[in-house]
Amino acid sequence: MRIKRLVFLIFVLLFTVSCKKQQDEVLSDVFYVRHNGADMPVYVYGNSSENVFILLLHGGPGNNVLDFRTSVSAAELEKNYVVVYWQQRGQGSSEGKFDLKDVSIDGMVEDLRAVIKVLNHNYGGDCKIFLLGHSWGGELGTAFLVKNDYQNLVKGWIEVDGAHDIPKVNKEAVKMFLSVGNQQIAAGNSKDKWQEIVDFAAKTDTVAIDIKTGRELNKYAHKVESYLLDDGVLQKPASYSAREWGIIYREDFLTGIFTVNNTYINNQAFYNEIETTSFTGKLNMIKIPSLFLWGKYDFVVPSRLGEDAYSFVTSTDKKLILFDKSGHFPMDNEPEKFVQAVSDFIERNK
């Protein structure tokens, strides 16, 4: 009888420890990072058994990082890794009291560094952090990686349709409107709609694209993805990871933001900086493992940007993958292929 009871107690103990271990491996944390006047929420969800953290740099500027969590891709990635959803300064549910000068690319680079330091503090200095930057997040991530020795703070770089060179984005978008637009017209797809865009592109002087024209190109890029979806060129997504699918800029964030003390900040200077900044000439400074994922039919940030990034980074482990049925959001159009690509890269470099 004693032996049976002892065996039973051991079984209960082992079962309890096993359950606790499984529970400990699944993170569901929310905390704020306070840096330079901004209070930025960070949402941490997923499986921590491998101590791998995917730090998401969302698009916009002006998007809500949690929009990405509604995607099939995010749910799949959280099964094996921890996904960190950081709400950038002045966006989504971020709060704080800060000045206009604090809303800049370099200011947000320092915000990102602060977030990484807090992750290391909370989950251990040995946590394996991979940056994943989408759209504007690609520009922010590139700015981070080429500054000082910051790239040594992460294990790898995953750029998804990243806008690390807006002047080049605009020029390449015009080329795509003309080439793909004429192809679609010849195929009889949304002919009148495409003709409007082809005509606009034909009149655009790519040598002198101002901010107003750049924003018009961005809006047209949004429109054509809906045409390509309707005509079956793009794979219809099971979910969407952005409220305004395919748009880099949020109008409300461009106009301005309200801080927690109800101070209004006009962000026009920030957008001037974004529109005129190019990191192409600094891509060779990136030496860590790098993965570039691009939609073939991305007019928002054309795939030529991905080709440049792949060519110019000096990483010994680098790869470019094009998604033939995707636009600006391959994680939505082709989630299985997207998750597989990210997982293979992480497993190789964790």
N, C-alpha and C positions, 0 to 999 in steps of 0.2 A: 504493500500500500504506500509506504514511504517513497519507494522507488518511482511508482507511478506518479505520485504527487510532485516529486522532484523533476521528473521528465516534463510534466505539464507546466511547472513553473518556468523551467528553462525555455520551453516552447513559447510561452507567453512573453518572456523577456526578449527573446530573439525577435518575435513578431513585432513587439513594441518598438525595439530599436530599429528594425527594418522600416516600419511605417514612419518613424520619426526622420530617418535618413531620407526617405522618399519625399516627405513633406519639406525638409530642409532644402532639397534640391530644386524645388519649385519656388521661384521668387515672385513676389507680388508687392513691390515697395513703391512708395511715392515720397519724395522729399524735395526740398527747395535748395537751390544753390544761389546764394547771395554774392553778387560780384559787381563792383563798380556801380552801385546804385540800382541794379536790376535784381529782382527776385524771380528766378526761373525754375519752374517745376520740372522734375525729372521723374519719369514713370519707368519702372524697371520690372519687366515681366519675362518669365521663361525658365528654362531648365539650366540650372547652374552646375550640374554634375561635372561638366568639362571645364568649368571656370572660364568660359568664352563669352565675351560681351560684344554685341554688335551695337555700336553707338550711331544712331540714325541722325543725319543732318538733313532736315526736311527742306523742301523747296519753298518757293515764294519769291522774295521774302513776303511773309504775311500768311502763309498757310498754317494750319493747325497740325502739329506732329501726330496727334492721335488719329487723324484721318487715315494714316497709313496702317494703323492697327486693325482697321476694318477689312483689310485685304486678306485674301487667301494666303498670299505669300508670307505675311507676318505671322499668321496662325501656325503655318508649317515651320517657320524658322524658330518660333518660340518652343516647339517641341524638343529641340535639341540644343538650343542656345538661349542666352539671355539677350533680349532686345531692349535697348535703352532708348526711350523716347524723350528727347530733350526739347523743351519748348524754348525757342530762341528769344532773345531780348525783344520786348515790346510786341510779341506775337502770341496768338492763342490766349492762354490764361496767365501769361507772364505779367508780373507787376513790377513796381519799383518807382524810384524817383531819380531821374538822371537827365543830363543835358543833351542837347543836340549833338555835341562833339562825341558823345559816347555811342552814337548810332553810326558805326563805320565798319568796314570790313575788318580792319585790324582790331577794333574794339571787340568784335564778335569772335575773332580768333582767340583773344585772351579769355573771353567767356568760355569757349570750348576747352581751353587748357584748364580752367578752373573746374569745369565739370569732370574732366578726366582725373584731376587730383582728388576730387571728392569720391569718385568711384573707387580709386585705389585705397582711399582711407576707409571707405565703408566695406569693401569686399576683399581687401588685401592687395598689397603691392604686386602680387604675382598674377593678378587677373589679366587675361589675354583680351585686349581690346582691339577690335577691328572697326575702322571708320567706314560708314556707308553713306555717301552723299548723293542726293538726287537733285537734279536741276540746279537751282541756286545753291543747294547744299554741296554741289560739286565745286562751285567757285569758292565757297567758304572752306571746304576741306582742303583744296589745293593751296589756298592762302595759308592755312595752318601748317601744312606739310613743308612748305618752302621757307618757313620762318625759323631761324636759329636751328636748334637741334630737336624741334618739337616732334618730328616724325619718329624719333626714337621712343616716344611715349606710347606708340601703338604697334601692333603686330602686322597690320596690313591695311591697304587702302582699296575700297570698292567704290568706283565712281559709276553712277547710273545716269546716263544722259545728262552729264554735268556741264554747267555753263561757265567754264573756267576762262572764257575769252569771248565776252559779249560782242565786241566789234566783229570778230570772225563769225560768231553765231549769225549775225544779221546778214553778212555777205553770203554765207553758205545757204541761208534760208531762201534768199532771192534765187540762187541757182536751183535749189530744189523745187521751188514753186514753178519755175520755167520748165525744167526737165520732166518732173513727175506730172505736173499739170497738163502738159501737152500729151504725155502718154495716156493719161486718164481721159482726156478729151477724145483722142484717137480711138480709145476703147469704148467710147460712148457712155462713160460714167460721169454722172452729175455735170454734164457738159456746160450748161449755162453758169453754174456756180463756179466751176473751175476757170471759166473764161474770164470772169471778173477778177479773179486772183492773178491769173497769168498776165492780164493787162496791167494790173497794179505793179507786179514785179518787173515787167518790161519797162515801165517808166521810172523805176527806182534807180537812182545813181548810187551804185555801191561804193563809190569813192568818198561820198559825203552823206552817210546815213546819220541823221540827227536822232535825238531821243524820241521825238514824236513819231518819226517814221519807224523807229525800232519797235515802239509799242504797237503800231499798226501791224507790223509784220508778225508780232507775237500773237495778236488777236486772230489774224488770218491763219496762223499755225494751229490755233485751237479749232477753227472752223473746218479746216481740211481733214482733221482727224475724224470728225463726225461724218464727213462725206465718205472717207475710206471705210469707216465702219458700216455705213449704210450699203455700200457697194461690195462688201465682203472681202475687201483687200486686207483689212485688219481683223484679227481674231476678237470676237466679242468677249469682253471680260466678264467673269463671274461676279466681280466686285470692283469697286473703285476706291483708290487710295488718296483721292483728293476731291474737295468739294467742287472746284472749278477745273475740270479735267483738262490738262494740257496747257494751262496758263502759268507762266513764270510769275507774273506780278499780280498782287492783290491791290485793287484800286484804293481800298480804304487804308491800307498800309502806306501806299504811295502818297496819298493826300496828307496823312499824318496819323499819329497815335496818341492816346491818352494814357498818361502814367497814373499810378495809384492816387496821387494827390490832385488828379484832374488837370494836370498841366499838359497843354497841347504841344506836340512836337511835329514840326513840318519835316518830312523826310526827303525833300527834293534833292538836297545835297548828297544824301546817301545814294539815291538812284543815279545821280550824275556820276558818282564814283563807280558804281556797279557797271554802268553802261560804257565807261571809258577804260576800264581796267582789263588788262590782258596778262594772263599767267603763262601763256604758251612759251615764252622765252625762258621761263624758270622751271619748266617741267623736268629738265635734266637733273635738277637737284633732288628729285624724288628717287630714292634708292630702295625703299622697302617693297615687299611683294605687293603687286598692284593688279587689280582686275577691273576691266572696263566693259560695261554692259550697255548696249545701245539698241534702240528700236530702229529698224531699217527705214521706217517711215516717220521718223521724228523730225518735224519741221520746227518745233520749238527750239531744240538744240540738235542740229543735224549731226549725223554720224561721222562727218569729217572731223569733228572735235574729238571723238573717241579714237579715230585713226591717228590723229596728231599725238594724243596722250600716250597711246601705245608705243608710237615711234620714238617719242622724245624722253620718256622716263628712262632712267638708267638701272631699273630693277633687273635683277637676274631672273626673277620669277614674275613674269607679266603675261597677261592674256587679254585679248579683245574678242568678245562674242557679240555677234549681231543677231537680233531677233527679227526674223523675216516677216512675222505677222503682227508686229508691234509698232506703236508710235512712241510717244513720250513716256509711257508708263508700261514697260515690259513686265513689271511685277504684276500687273493686272491682266494684260493681254495674254501672256504666256507664263502663268505662275509656276507651273511644274518645272519648266526649263530654267526659270529664274532661280528658284530655290535650289535646284540641283547645282547650278553654276556657283552660287554663293557657298553652298555646303562643301563642294569639292575644293574650292579655294581655301576655305577655313580649315578643313581637315588636313590639307597639305602644309599649312603654315602655322597652325596653332601651337 
